[in-house]
Amino acid sequence: MATHVSPQRTLNPERRAWNILLGAFAVFILLCLGAIYSVQWFIFRSMINMDTELNVSRGTVRVVMPDTEEEIAVTTTRASLEPGTVISTDALEQATITFADPQSGRTIAVVVVKRDSQIELRATRTPRFGLNNRVSTIEIYQMAGQSEIILLAANRLDAAEIAIITPHAELDMATLAHVIVNVTEDSTQAAALEGEVELRRPRSGLTQTVSPTQSVEMFGGDNRIRLREPEHSLVANPDFEVSFDEGWRSFGLNQPPGTSSTLENVQFQGRHSLLIDRSQSQWPGIVLDHGENGLVQQINQVVDSADWLEIRASFYVEEQSLSTCGVEGSECPLMIRMDYLDLRGQERTFIHGFYTFHEPALQYPLLCLSCRTEHSQVNINSWYTYESGNLFTRLPEDEHPLFIRELRFYASGHAFKVYISEVDLLVATQPRQSSAD
C-alpha cells in the first residue's frame, strides 16, 4: 500500500525576516511608550511623603509608630513621622507637627495638638517635582480633643489640601486658613479664625461652610448642626500681618543703656511674626543686665455683656539666659499683661509669664508678686499656643473685668530672643471650648 507524503510548507525567508522585524519594532514602540509614560508619570504625577516633624511644646507627648504597638515618650523633637503615626497628649501637654516640602523646605501646614487630645496621621503626600501640578494632601484622623490647623500654602508651588476626619464629620481645607477643631464624645466643632473650611457628614451628604470668625458644631447620630455666635477680637493687628506699629506702640527699658532689643516684623517658619531680639550674640563682650522690650495696645472696651473673655498667644522662644523668670519672677522671655477695671471700678492687673528652664538650686520664684498663677514652662525652640481660658470663671467674682484698659506683652530678662505670631484678646456672649493653660 503506497503512502502519500504531503510536501512541507516552507516560509519564505524574506517574509519571516519581515515578521521578525515588524514584531521587534512593535515591541520597541511599546517599550518607548512605556518609558515615556513612566517618565511622564514620575515627573508630573508621582508623589512622595512630606517632611513631617513633631516638636513638643510642653510636657511629654506619647507617640505610637505605625510599625509597632509600643508607645514612645517624646520630650523634644521627633522627625520623619510616617502615615499611621498616632500622637497623644495629656492634661498639661502640647505638641506642634510641621509639614514641609522635602525639596524646598517650605512649611506647608502646621497642626498644634492641644492637651487631652489624640490624632493619627493618615497621609502626608506632596509632588516629587515642581513640574507636578498635583496638590499636596494631608489627611488626619482626630479621635478626641482639640487641634489647631494652620494651612500656610498660598500659591501654586505650595498648593495643599487638608482633610480632618473625626467620628462625626469631615473637614476640608484647600486655601490659606487657620481653624480650631474640637472633638468631644457627642460632636465636632470647627471655628475658622481665617479662611474657609467645609464641614460635612459623608453618609448623609450634609455640608456646612464655616466662614471666617464663624463657629459650627456638628453632632453625631443625627443631622443636627448648630451655628455658634462668633468670637470677637478686641485687638487691632493681633497676628502681625502688617507692621507692628499698626495698632501697637513699642516700649523698652534696658541696662546698660543702648542695649535695646531689635523689634521687627519677620517671616519665621511660615508665620508672620514679631521678633524681639536681645540675644547675647548681638552684644559681644558686653555683660547684659535687665532688659525689657515689647508692645502695648490701648483697648478701652467695656465687656460687661460678655460671658467669655480669653487671652490667646502663639510664640517661639529661641534664647533665654536667666533661669525661670529671674530672682523676682518678673523677667520671663515672654510676659503678657492685661490692665482693667473690675466691677467696683478698682484697678486690676492680670499677668502671666513663660520660661524655658528652671534651676531648682537657685530657688527663683515660679510667679511674680502680682501674678495669680505660676508661670508656665514651655520648651525652647518650639511653638507654643497659650489660651488663658475664660477669665470670667478663672478670676474671683469680685475681680471680674468690666472695662479693659490695655493689653501688653514683652520679653524681659538679660539675653533673650522670641518670635510672637499672635497676641489676641477675644470676647463672646457664649462659653467656648478652650485648651486653657
C-alpha positions in Angstrom: 0.0 0.0 0.0 1.5 3.3 -1.0 1.9 6.1 1.5 1.2 9.6 0.4 3.5 12.2 1.8 2.3 15.9 1.8 5.0 18.3 0.9 6.1 20.6 3.8 5.1 24.2 3.5 8.2 26.4 3.8 8.0 30.0 4.9 9.6 32.4 2.6 12.8 33.6 4.4 12.2 37.1 3.4 8.7 37.1 4.8 10.0 35.6 8.1 12.6 38.3 8.3 9.9 41.0 7.8 7.7 39.4 10.6 10.6 39.4 13.0 11.5 43.0 12.1 7.9 44.2 12.5 7.5 42.3 15.8 10.7 43.8 17.2 9.6 47.2 16.0 6.2 46.8 17.8 8.0 45.8 21.0 10.3 48.7 20.6 7.4 51.1 20.2 5.6 49.6 23.3 8.8 49.9 25.3 9.2 53.5 24.2 5.6 54.4 25.0 6.0 52.7 28.4 9.2 54.5 29.1 7.7 57.8 28.0 4.6 57.2 30.2 6.8 56.2 33.2 9.0 59.3 32.8 5.9 61.5 32.4 4.3 59.9 35.5 7.5 60.1 37.5 7.9 63.8 36.7 4.4 65.1 36.5 2.3 62.7 38.7 4.5 60.9 41.3 4.1 61.9 45.0 6.4 61.5 48.0 5.9 61.8 51.7 6.3 65.3 53.2 9.0 66.0 55.8 6.8 65.7 59.0 8.3 66.7 62.3 6.9 66.6 65.8 8.1 69.3 68.2 6.9 69.0 71.8 5.9 72.4 73.1 5.3 71.4 76.7 5.5 68.2 78.7 6.0 64.7 77.3 4.0 63.5 74.3 3.1 59.9 73.6 3.8 58.6 70.1 2.9 55.2 68.6 4.7 54.4 65.3 2.8 52.6 62.5 5.1 49.5 62.6 4.8 48.8 66.3 2.3 48.9 69.1 5.0 50.2 71.5 4.4 53.7 72.9 7.3 56.1 72.7 7.7 59.1 75.1 8.9 62.2 73.2 10.1 65.3 75.2 11.7 67.4 72.5 11.6 66.5 68.8 11.0 63.5 66.5 11.5 63.8 62.8 10.3 61.7 59.8 6.8 60.8 61.1 5.2 58.3 58.8 1.5 57.9 57.9 -0.1 55.7 60.6 1.6 57.5 63.5 -0.6 58.2 66.5 0.1 61.2 68.8 -1.5 61.6 72.2 -1.3 64.4 74.8 -2.4 64.5 78.5 -3.7 67.4 80.6 -0.5 69.6 80.6 1.0 68.7 77.2 1.1 70.3 73.8 2.8 69.5 70.6 3.3 71.0 67.1 3.5 69.0 63.9 5.2 70.7 61.0 4.5 69.5 57.4 7.2 70.7 54.9 8.1 70.3 51.3 11.2 67.9 51.3 12.6 69.6 48.2 12.4 73.3 49.1 12.0 73.0 52.9 9.0 75.4 52.8 6.5 74.9 55.5 3.1 73.8 54.0 1.0 73.4 57.2 1.2 73.3 60.9 -1.0 71.3 63.3 -1.0 72.1 67.0 -2.2 69.2 69.2 -3.6 70.7 72.3 -3.9 69.0 75.7 -6.0 65.8 76.2 -6.0 65.1 72.5 -5.3 62.2 70.1 -4.7 62.3 66.4 -3.5 59.9 63.7 -1.6 60.9 60.6 -3.3 59.2 57.6 -1.5 60.7 54.6 1.2 63.3 54.0 1.8 63.4 50.2 3.4 66.1 48.1 4.6 66.3 44.5 8.1 64.9 43.8 9.0 67.7 41.4 7.9 71.3 40.9 6.6 70.5 37.4 3.9 68.3 39.1 0.6 70.2 39.2 -1.0 67.9 41.7 -1.6 69.5 45.1 -0.1 68.3 48.4 -2.5 66.4 50.6 -2.6 65.9 54.3 -5.2 63.6 56.0 -5.6 63.4 59.7 -7.9 61.4 61.9 -8.7 63.3 65.1 -10.2 60.9 67.7 -10.5 63.4 70.6 -9.6 66.7 72.0 -8.6 70.0 70.3 -6.3 70.8 67.4 -5.3 74.0 65.7 -4.7 73.7 61.9 -2.8 76.4 60.1 -2.6 76.0 56.3 0.1 78.2 55.1 0.3 77.3 51.4 -1.0 80.2 49.4 0.5 79.8 45.9 0.7 77.1 43.2 4.0 75.8 44.3 2.7 75.2 47.8 -1.0 74.3 46.9 -2.3 71.9 49.5 -5.5 70.3 50.8 -6.1 69.1 54.3 -8.8 66.7 55.4 -9.6 66.3 59.1 -11.7 63.3 59.8 -13.5 62.9 63.1 -16.0 60.4 64.4 -18.8 62.8 63.5 -17.7 64.7 60.4 -15.0 65.6 57.9 -13.4 69.0 57.4 -11.8 70.1 54.1 -9.4 73.0 53.8 -7.9 74.0 50.4 -6.9 77.6 50.8 -4.9 79.7 53.3 -6.8 79.0 56.5 -6.5 78.9 60.3 -9.0 76.6 62.1 -9.6 75.2 65.5 -11.2 71.8 65.7 -12.7 70.4 68.9 -13.9 66.8 69.2 -16.0 65.6 72.1 -17.8 62.3 72.5 -21.0 63.9 71.1 -19.9 66.4 68.5 -17.3 68.1 66.3 -16.9 71.8 66.5 -14.9 73.9 63.9 -14.1 77.6 64.4 -12.5 79.4 61.5 -10.1 82.2 62.6 -9.0 82.8 59.0 -10.1 81.4 55.6 -12.9 79.0 55.0 -13.4 75.2 55.7 -16.1 72.8 54.6 -17.7 70.7 57.4 -19.6 67.7 56.1 -21.1 64.4 57.1 -20.1 61.9 54.4 -23.0 59.4 54.8 -25.8 62.0 54.6 -24.1 64.5 52.3 -24.9 67.3 54.8 -22.5 70.1 54.3 -21.8 73.4 56.0 -19.3 76.1 55.1 -17.5 77.6 58.0 -16.6 81.2 57.2 -14.0 83.4 59.0 -14.9 84.2 62.6 -17.7 81.6 62.4 -18.1 78.5 64.6 -20.1 75.5 63.6 -20.9 72.4 65.7 -22.0 69.1 64.1 -23.5 66.4 66.3 -23.1 62.6 66.0 -26.1 60.3 65.4 -28.2 62.8 63.6 -28.1 65.7 61.1 -28.1 68.5 63.7 -25.9 71.5 63.1 -25.5 74.4 65.5 -24.2 77.7 64.4 -22.4 79.4 67.3 -22.0 83.1 67.7 -18.5 84.1 66.6 -15.9 85.3 69.0 -14.7 88.9 68.5 -11.2 90.3 68.8 -10.7 93.4 70.8 -7.2 93.8 69.4 -6.1 95.5 66.2 -3.4 93.7 64.2 -3.2 90.7 66.5 -1.3 88.5 64.1 1.3 91.0 62.8 0.4 90.5 59.1 1.1 94.2 58.8 3.7 96.3 60.5 3.6 96.1 64.3 3.2 99.9 64.7 -0.3 99.4 63.2 -2.3 99.3 66.4 0.6 98.8 68.8 3.1 101.0 70.5 6.6 99.8 71.4 8.3 100.4 74.8 11.5 99.4 76.4 13.9 99.7 79.4 17.4 98.4 79.1 20.7 98.2 81.1 23.3 99.1 80.2 21.9 101.9 78.1 21.9 101.4 74.4 21.4 97.6 74.6 17.8 97.6 73.5 16.2 94.7 71.6 15.5 94.6 67.9 11.8 94.7 67.2 10.8 93.8 63.6 8.2 92.0 61.5 9.6 88.8 60.0 8.5 85.6 58.4 9.6 82.7 60.6 8.8 79.1 59.8 6.0 80.2 57.5 4.3 82.5 60.0 4.0 86.3 60.1 5.8 87.1 63.4 7.2 89.9 65.6 10.8 89.3 66.6 12.0 90.6 69.9 15.8 90.0 69.8 18.2 90.9 72.6 20.4 87.8 72.1 23.9 87.8 73.6 25.4 87.4 70.1 24.2 91.0 69.3 26.2 92.4 72.2 29.6 90.5 72.2 31.8 91.5 75.1 29.0 93.3 77.0 27.5 91.9 80.2 23.8 92.4 79.7 21.8 93.5 82.7 18.0 93.9 82.9 16.2 94.5 79.6 12.5 94.8 78.8 11.0 95.3 75.4 7.6 94.8 74.0 4.3 96.3 72.6 1.2 97.7 74.2 -2.2 98.5 72.8 -5.0 100.6 74.3 -8.2 98.5 74.3 -10.7 100.8 76.2 -13.6 98.4 75.9 -16.5 97.6 78.2 -17.1 93.9 78.4 -20.0 93.7 80.9 -22.2 92.0 78.3 -19.7 89.2 77.5 -19.8 85.8 79.1 -16.4 84.7 77.8 -13.1 86.6 77.7 -9.8 84.9 76.8 -6.2 85.9 76.1 -4.6 84.0 73.3 -0.9 84.0 72.2 1.4 81.9 70.0 5.1 82.2 70.4 8.5 80.6 70.0 11.4 81.1 72.5 14.8 80.7 70.9 17.0 82.1 73.6 16.8 82.7 77.4 19.7 83.4 79.7 18.1 83.7 83.1 16.7 80.6 84.9 12.9 80.6 85.3 11.9 84.3 85.3 14.7 85.8 87.4 15.2 86.5 91.1 11.8 88.2 91.5 9.8 86.1 89.0 9.3 89.1 86.7 11.9 88.5 84.0 10.3 85.9 81.7 11.3 85.7 78.0 7.6 86.4 77.4 5.1 88.1 79.7 1.5 89.0 78.9 -0.3 91.7 80.9 -3.9 93.0 80.8 -4.8 96.1 82.8 -8.5 96.5 83.6 -11.2 97.9 86.0 -13.2 95.4 87.9 -17.0 95.6 88.7 -16.3 98.1 91.5 -14.1 100.3 89.4 -10.9 99.1 91.1 -7.7 98.9 89.0 -6.6 95.3 88.4 -3.9 93.5 86.5 -3.7 90.0 85.1 -0.1 88.8 84.3 1.2 85.5 83.1 4.7 84.6 82.1 6.5 81.8 80.2 10.0 80.4 80.7 12.0 77.5 79.2 14.2 76.2 82.0 14.3 76.1 85.8 17.3 75.5 88.1 15.9 74.5 91.5 19.2 75.3 93.2 18.7 79.0 92.5 15.3 79.0 94.2 13.9 81.5 91.9 10.1 82.0 92.3 7.7 80.5 89.9 5.4 83.6 89.9 5.8 87.3 90.3 4.5 89.3 93.2 1.4 90.5 91.3 0.8 87.2 89.5 -2.2 85.0 90.5 -0.9 81.8 88.9 2.5 80.2 88.4 4.3 81.0 85.2 4.2 78.3 82.5 7.3 76.3 81.5 7.5 75.6 77.7 10.2 74.0 75.6 12.8 76.1 73.9 12.9 76.1 70.1 9.2 75.1 69.8 6.0 77.0 69.0 3.5 77.2 71.9 -0.1 78.4 71.9 -1.3 79.8 75.1 -5.0 80.1 76.0 -5.9 81.7 79.3 -9.3 80.1 79.5 -12.4 82.1 80.3 -11.2 84.9 82.6 -14.7 85.4 83.9 -14.5 81.9 85.5 -10.8 81.8 86.3 -10.8 85.1 88.3 -12.6 85.6 91.6 -16.1 87.1 91.0 -15.2 90.4 92.7 -12.3 90.7 90.3 -14.2 90.1 87.0 -13.2 92.6 84.3 -15.7 95.3 83.5 -13.5 97.7 81.4 -10.3 96.6 79.6 -7.7 99.4 79.6 -4.8 97.9 77.7 -3.1 94.7 76.7 0.7 94.4 76.6 3.3 91.8 76.0 7.0 91.9 76.4 10.3 90.0 76.7 12.2 90.5 79.9 15.5 89.4 81.4 19.1 89.7 80.3 19.5 88.0 77.0 16.5 86.7 75.1 15.1 86.1 71.6 11.5 85.3 71.0 9.1 85.2 68.0 5.4 86.0 68.5 2.9 85.2 65.8 -0.3 86.2 67.7 -1.4 88.1 70.7 -5.2 88.5 71.0 -8.0 89.3 73.4 -11.2 87.5 72.5 -14.8 88.0 73.7 -18.1 86.2 73.2 -21.5 86.0 74.7 -21.5 82.2 74.8 -19.0 80.0 76.6 -16.3 78.4 74.4 -14.2 75.2 74.5 -10.7 76.1 75.4 -7.4 74.5 76.0 -6.6 76.6 79.0 -3.1 76.9 80.3 
